[in-house]
């Protein structure tokens, strides 16, 4: 049995090259339309310039233009005194600013949860204790709230809130 060359048999047939696109015909209708529009526009301009009284209007416009340039050359006189006194007012003005420090200095309390059962509140209190803070549980209308504080300032409460958040212990909030 003769050997067959399978490599040559597996080659695909060569592709036929596409013919280059033939140049498109020049759009004669479009060129004719553009030339017609240009002719109409040229006639319109010629008609405007050759209408009755056009020369008289052009002469009046030329005579009026130098009169406008004479007005533009004159400048108003410089005032002897500055009419505005805002610069002097700004130099002597004092601005009173209320700082937010007074608000941040008031005592703050941080709430770390409200639970239906005492066991859940005690578990949250224990997690907070492992983070290094002391919490208390307050009961009101059948719910148990885990409360930290009072703090001397809101800034200290915010620092402890960030500490608990970083350690993923509890998501607390500080009422305004």
Backbone bond lengths (Angstrom), bond angles and torsions (degrees), N, CA, C in turn:
res aa  C-N    CA-C-N  psi(-1)  N-CA   C-N-CA  omega(-1)  CA-C   N-CA-C  phi
1 X - - - 1.427 - - 1.528 108.87 -
2 X 1.302 116.23 130.28 1.465 119.02 -177.44 1.521 110.59 -75.52
3 X 1.309 114.86 150.13 1.473 119.78 178.59 1.519 109.77 -78.18
4 X 1.321 113.95 143.32 1.461 119.12 177.81 1.524 108.87 -109.92
5 X 1.291 114.47 145.39 1.464 119.81 178.67 1.536 107.98 -94.93
6 X 1.318 114.10 99.01 1.465 118.93 -177.22 1.531 112.42 -75.74
7 X 1.306 116.39 -20.61 1.458 119.39 -178.47 1.513 109.69 -67.60
8 X 1.323 117.66 -44.05 1.452 120.48 -178.82 1.524 110.94 -70.35
9 X 1.301 117.41 -32.13 1.452 120.53 -178.08 1.536 111.56 -70.76
10 X 1.321 117.73 -25.23 1.466 121.16 -175.60 1.513 113.21 -83.43
11 X 1.331 117.20 -9.75 1.463 118.97 -178.37 1.520 110.55 -70.74
12 X 1.309 116.42 138.59 1.463 118.34 177.83 1.522 110.14 -74.65
13 X 1.276 114.52 157.94 1.460 120.19 179.04 1.525 109.03 -68.77
14 X 1.324 118.30 144.61 1.474 119.36 -179.59 1.528 110.41 -66.29
15 X 1.301 114.31 144.75 1.464 120.60 -178.38 1.516 110.05 -80.15
16 X 1.278 113.99 147.11 1.460 118.30 175.56 1.514 108.23 -85.13
17 X 1.283 115.72 138.82 1.466 119.82 -179.76 1.511 109.60 -77.92
18 X 1.319 113.70 141.32 1.459 118.47 177.44 1.516 108.39 -75.61
19 X 1.283 114.63 146.24 1.450 118.73 176.52 1.515 108.60 -73.55
20 X 1.304 115.66 146.46 1.462 120.04 178.88 1.523 108.12 -62.91
21 X 1.309 114.42 141.79 1.462 118.71 -179.60 1.515 109.78 -61.06
22 X 1.280 114.40 133.39 1.456 119.33 178.49 1.520 108.63 -70.34
23 X 1.322 117.82 142.89 1.468 118.51 179.68 1.527 110.02 -62.15
24 X 1.311 114.03 139.32 1.453 119.73 -178.14 1.529 109.20 -72.90
25 X 1.289 116.60 147.85 1.465 118.55 179.17 1.524 110.30 -68.56
26 X 1.305 115.26 150.01 1.463 121.57 -179.55 1.527 108.10 -69.29
27 X 1.330 117.92 129.53 1.469 119.70 -179.43 1.530 110.10 -72.35
28 X 1.306 116.06 95.27 1.462 121.32 -176.29 1.509 111.50 -67.75
29 X 1.308 116.73 -34.73 1.464 119.99 -179.87 1.531 110.79 -65.99
30 X 1.322 117.65 -39.55 1.460 121.32 179.26 1.531 110.77 -66.27
31 X 1.299 116.78 -42.48 1.470 120.14 179.36 1.521 110.08 -63.88
32 X 1.328 116.49 -40.68 1.465 119.90 179.11 1.526 110.76 -63.70
33 X 1.334 117.88 -40.51 1.463 121.53 -179.85 1.532 110.61 -65.19
34 X 1.315 117.94 -41.57 1.465 121.39 179.85 1.524 110.18 -65.46
35 X 1.326 117.36 -43.40 1.467 120.06 178.59 1.522 111.57 -63.78
36 X 1.329 116.98 -38.37 1.460 120.65 177.85 1.524 110.79 -64.13
37 X 1.327 117.58 -43.08 1.472 121.18 178.49 1.528 110.92 -63.54
38 X 1.328 117.53 -40.63 1.466 119.93 178.11 1.525 110.94 -64.24
39 X 1.326 117.46 -38.74 1.463 120.89 178.76 1.523 110.69 -65.84
40 X 1.330 117.64 -41.34 1.475 121.16 179.09 1.526 109.42 -65.35
41 X 1.319 118.04 -42.03 1.464 120.93 179.41 1.537 110.78 -64.20
42 X 1.333 117.52 -42.07 1.472 121.29 177.95 1.521 111.42 -62.75
43 X 1.335 117.09 -41.62 1.469 120.19 176.77 1.519 110.63 -62.91
44 X 1.342 117.20 -40.43 1.468 121.47 179.43 1.526 110.48 -60.91
45 X 1.319 117.58 -45.52 1.464 120.56 178.81 1.536 111.34 -64.52
46 X 1.339 117.29 -40.71 1.468 120.68 178.95 1.523 109.76 -64.31
47 X 1.337 117.11 -39.90 1.459 121.93 -178.81 1.529 110.63 -64.83
48 X 1.316 117.54 -40.15 1.463 120.57 179.75 1.523 110.71 -65.67
49 X 1.299 117.72 -42.42 1.464 120.09 -176.44 1.530 112.71 -74.88
50 X 1.335 119.48 -21.86 1.464 122.28 -177.87 1.532 113.11 -108.09
51 X 1.281 118.60 18.50 1.463 119.33 177.72 1.517 109.11 -77.29
52 X 1.310 118.80 161.62 1.463 121.16 -178.01 1.532 110.48 -64.92
53 X 1.306 118.40 132.11 1.455 124.41 178.01 1.508 113.61 87.67
54 X 1.333 119.35 3.32 1.459 121.62 -178.58 1.513 110.61 -68.50
55 X 1.329 117.43 -37.44 1.465 120.20 179.79 1.522 110.55 -66.93
56 X 1.312 116.48 -38.36 1.473 120.59 179.69 1.530 110.00 -66.25
57 X 1.330 117.78 -42.09 1.470 120.82 178.06 1.522 111.10 -64.67
58 X 1.328 118.26 -38.51 1.456 121.55 178.76 1.523 110.48 -65.31
59 X 1.339 117.67 -38.87 1.463 121.22 178.75 1.526 110.51 -67.32
60 X 1.322 117.92 -39.78 1.465 121.13 178.55 1.531 110.93 -65.78
61 X 1.307 116.65 -39.06 1.456 120.30 179.08 1.516 111.22 -66.67
62 X 1.321 116.82 -37.78 1.466 120.50 178.55 1.520 110.52 -69.33
63 X 1.306 118.01 -34.95 1.468 121.37 179.37 1.525 110.82 -72.75
64 X 1.315 118.30 -32.96 1.464 121.64 -177.37 1.527 111.48 -77.62
65 X 1.292 118.47 -26.88 1.462 121.16 -176.55 1.522 112.99 -65.83
66 X 1.327 123.57 -43.74 1.456 120.05 178.10 1.528 112.33 -63.34
67 X 1.307 118.09 -29.46 1.461 120.21 178.72 1.531 110.03 -64.58
68 X 1.316 118.24 -36.00 1.460 121.57 178.64 1.523 111.38 -68.21
69 X 1.323 118.12 -36.99 1.462 120.27 -178.97 1.516 111.09 -69.43
70 X 1.318 117.67 -30.68 1.465 120.08 177.48 1.513 110.27 -65.20
71 X 1.314 118.05 -38.48 1.459 122.14 -179.94 1.523 109.90 -68.41
72 X 1.322 117.25 -36.65 1.455 120.60 -177.79 1.531 112.09 -71.76
73 X 1.345 117.61 -25.86 1.454 120.17 -178.70 1.525 112.12 -72.34
74 X 1.294 118.30 -26.19 1.465 121.33 -178.35 1.522 109.77 -82.80
75 X 1.312 116.12 133.95 1.453 121.59 176.73 1.524 109.09 -109.38
76 X 1.299 117.68 147.82 1.469 118.68 177.36 1.528 109.88 -68.49
77 X 1.327 114.65 155.71 1.460 119.30 -179.46 1.523 109.68 -70.72
78 X 1.310 114.45 148.16 1.451 120.44 179.56 1.527 108.90 -73.70
79 X 1.332 117.77 132.71 1.465 118.59 -179.99 1.528 110.83 -66.55
80 X 1.312 115.03 146.50 1.459 119.39 -177.75 1.534 111.42 -72.94
81 X 1.325 117.47 -31.58 1.460 121.07 -179.47 1.530 108.82 -131.32
82 X 1.309 115.64 143.30 1.458 120.80 179.08 1.529 108.90 -66.36
83 X 1.354 118.36 123.51 1.465 118.99 -177.18 1.530 113.02 -75.32
84 X 1.320 116.88 -15.05 1.453 119.00 -177.43 1.524 109.96 -102.07
85 X 1.311 115.35 139.19 1.463 120.40 -179.86 1.525 111.77 -117.04
86 X 1.315 117.62 18.32 1.459 120.00 -176.01 1.519 112.60 -67.19
87 X 1.319 118.46 -27.13 1.461 120.10 -179.77 1.526 110.15 -66.34
88 X 1.320 116.36 -45.02 1.464 119.35 178.30 1.519 111.01 -66.88
89 X 1.339 117.56 -36.28 1.462 120.18 178.69 1.526 111.19 -65.39
90 X 1.306 116.73 -38.33 1.461 119.89 -179.60 1.520 112.16 -69.30
91 X 1.327 116.75 -32.46 1.467 119.53 179.88 1.517 111.38 -69.04
92 X 1.312 119.18 -31.75 1.460 122.01 -176.81 1.522 112.95 -101.22
93 X 1.318 119.33 -2.82 1.455 122.68 -176.12 1.523 110.77 -78.36
94 X 1.335 116.39 138.50 1.453 122.11 174.76 1.520 107.96 -114.53
95 X 1.310 115.43 136.42 1.455 120.60 -178.35 1.521 108.17 -108.88
96 X 1.326 115.73 129.84 1.450 121.35 177.79 1.533 108.26 -95.93
97 X 1.322 115.86 124.30 1.452 120.89 -179.60 1.519 108.35 -119.48
98 X 1.341 115.27 129.01 1.460 119.11 176.98 1.519 107.87 -90.30
99 X 1.284 115.69 123.71 1.462 119.84 -177.59 1.524 109.73 -83.92
100 X 1.320 115.71 149.64 1.459 121.16 177.34 1.520 111.54 -79.05
101 X 1.317 116.06 -0.07 1.465 119.27 -179.01 1.520 111.15 -64.68
102 X 1.325 117.21 -33.40 1.461 119.48 -179.92 1.521 109.87 -63.21
103 X 1.308 117.69 -39.08 1.452 120.77 178.97 1.519 111.05 -69.87
104 X 1.330 117.06 -37.61 1.454 119.44 -178.97 1.534 111.89 -76.26
105 X 1.326 118.55 -15.30 1.464 121.30 -179.50 1.520 112.46 -83.45
106 X 1.339 118.46 -18.13 1.461 118.42 -177.84 1.519 109.82 -69.04
107 X 1.302 117.62 154.27 1.458 120.29 -177.37 1.533 111.05 -62.90
108 X 1.330 115.36 144.54 1.457 121.03 -178.47 1.517 110.22 -129.00
109 X 1.322 114.90 150.42 1.459 122.26 177.11 1.515 107.79 -126.43
110 X 1.328 116.51 141.94 1.452 120.89 -177.98 1.523 108.73 -114.57
111 X 1.353 115.32 130.45 1.455 121.53 179.34 1.525 108.74 -104.20
112 X 1.337 115.62 131.05 1.458 120.13 -176.57 1.516 113.42 -116.26
113 X 1.298 119.08 11.30 1.454 120.48 174.08 1.508 112.03 150.87
114 X 1.326 115.01 154.50 1.466 123.02 174.40 1.530 106.47 -128.35
115 X 1.330 116.76 125.20 1.454 121.58 -172.22 1.514 110.51 -126.12
116 X 1.355 115.61 153.19 1.459 121.08 178.09 1.523 111.00 -79.84
117 X 1.336 115.90 -31.07 1.467 119.08 -177.07 1.522 110.26 -112.97
118 X 1.297 114.99 151.64 1.462 121.13 179.57 1.528 110.53 -69.40
119 X 1.342 117.99 -33.00 1.471 121.01 -179.18 1.528 111.63 -62.08
120 X 1.332 117.59 -43.26 1.465 120.72 -179.86 1.524 110.47 -65.17
121 X 1.339 116.73 -38.91 1.464 120.24 178.38 1.524 110.44 -65.91
122 X 1.330 117.83 -39.49 1.465 120.50 179.60 1.529 111.43 -68.21
123 X 1.331 118.00 -33.77 1.460 120.34 176.91 1.535 110.68 -64.78
124 X 1.320 116.78 -43.59 1.469 120.13 178.16 1.525 110.17 -64.92
125 X 1.332 117.07 -39.74 1.467 120.96 178.39 1.531 110.11 -62.26
126 X 1.335 118.03 -38.74 1.468 121.84 179.59 1.533 110.59 -67.16
127 X 1.353 117.47 -41.00 1.467 120.12 177.85 1.521 110.56 -61.56
128 X 1.322 116.64 -40.15 1.470 120.81 179.43 1.526 109.94 -66.87
129 X 1.331 116.78 -36.96 1.462 120.61 178.78 1.530 110.37 -65.13
130 X 1.332 117.94 -37.49 1.464 120.39 177.27 1.533 111.16 -67.05
131 X 1.322 117.50 -24.46 1.465 120.89 176.70 1.520 111.54 -79.17
132 X 1.351 118.21 -12.03 1.457 121.41 175.94 1.518 114.47 104.33
133 X 1.335 117.79 13.38 1.463 120.96 179.61 1.519 109.21 -118.83
134 X 1.330 115.29 155.18 1.458 119.48 178.37 1.520 108.77 -103.81
135 X 1.326 115.33 132.10 1.454 121.38 -179.71 1.520 108.89 -123.18
136 X 1.311 115.47 162.26 1.459 120.67 176.40 1.517 108.68 -131.82
137 X 1.334 115.40 157.98 1.460 121.01 179.67 1.516 107.84 -111.98
138 X 1.350 115.30 127.71 1.463 121.18 178.59 1.520 108.22 -118.62
139 X 1.339 115.67 135.35 1.461 119.97 179.54 1.523 108.98 -101.86
140 X 1.339 115.61 132.62 1.454 120.17 175.00 1.521 108.82 -150.48
141 X 1.302 116.72 125.93 1.473 125.92 179.23 1.535 112.21 49.98
142 X 1.313 116.68 45.92 1.461 121.64 174.73 1.516 115.16 79.77
143 X 1.320 118.67 5.58 1.469 121.49 178.15 1.515 108.72 -118.43
144 X 1.317 114.32 150.33 1.453 120.46 -179.68 1.527 108.74 -110.24
145 X 1.324 115.61 121.34 1.473 121.28 -178.83 1.516 109.64 -106.28
146 X 1.344 114.63 136.26 1.465 120.73 175.65 1.523 106.23 -96.77
147 X 1.360 116.05 119.46 1.463 122.36 -172.96 1.524 109.09 -124.61
148 X 1.341 115.55 138.66 1.464 121.49 174.13 1.513 106.95 -118.67
149 X 1.319 116.72 132.13 1.452 120.16 175.70 1.514 110.49 124.44
150 X 1.267 119.26 -170.74 1.463 130.12 15.18 1.526 112.50 -80.60
151 X 1.334 114.64 147.97 1.454 122.53 177.61 1.525 108.68 -98.64
152 X 1.323 115.90 154.94 1.459 120.43 178.56 1.534 110.98 -70.39
153 X 1.344 117.22 -30.91 1.464 119.90 179.44 1.532 109.81 -144.05
154 X 1.274 114.97 161.23 1.462 121.27 179.46 1.533 111.10 -66.92
155 X 1.304 116.56 -31.57 1.463 121.12 -179.89 1.529 111.28 -63.16
156 X 1.328 117.84 -41.38 1.465 120.40 177.85 1.532 110.66 -64.12
157 X 1.335 116.45 -39.75 1.462 120.30 178.35 1.534 109.92 -64.02
158 X 1.313 117.32 -40.11 1.465 121.12 179.23 1.525 111.11 -64.75
159 X 1.340 117.26 -38.67 1.471 120.96 177.72 1.528 110.93 -61.81
160 X 1.342 116.90 -44.73 1.461 119.99 178.91 1.532 111.40 -67.49
161 X 1.309 117.23 -35.52 1.466 121.12 177.63 1.530 109.90 -62.33
162 X 1.329 116.36 -43.69 1.464 120.28 178.07 1.527 111.45 -65.09
163 X 1.336 117.41 -36.35 1.464 121.72 177.11 1.527 110.35 -61.42
164 X 1.325 116.99 -46.65 1.466 120.52 -179.96 1.531 111.49 -66.62
165 X 1.306 116.42 -34.83 1.464 120.12 179.71 1.530 111.00 -69.40
166 X 1.345 117.10 -41.06 1.461 120.80 178.71 1.527 111.28 -63.13
167 X 1.336 116.78 -37.87 1.463 120.89 -179.11 1.527 111.87 -86.12
168 X 1.344 116.93 0.92 1.463 123.82 178.26 1.520 111.68 54.20
169 X 1.326 115.07 42.30 1.452 120.56 179.23 1.520 109.97 -87.51
170 X 1.319 116.59 -55.95 1.474 120.92 -177.17 1.521 108.33 -153.03
171 X 1.322 114.91 150.60 1.461 121.30 176.39 1.522 107.21 -99.94
172 X 1.316 116.29 97.44 1.466 121.55 -174.79 1.508 111.15 -96.73
173 X 1.325 117.17 164.36 1.437 121.87 175.42 1.521 110.20 -137.74
174 X 1.331 113.65 153.79 1.469 120.26 -178.37 1.530 106.62 -117.85
175 X 1.325 118.07 114.65 1.471 119.21 179.94 1.518 111.04 -68.48
176 X 1.330 114.89 151.06 1.467 119.94 -178.51 1.494 112.39 -75.66
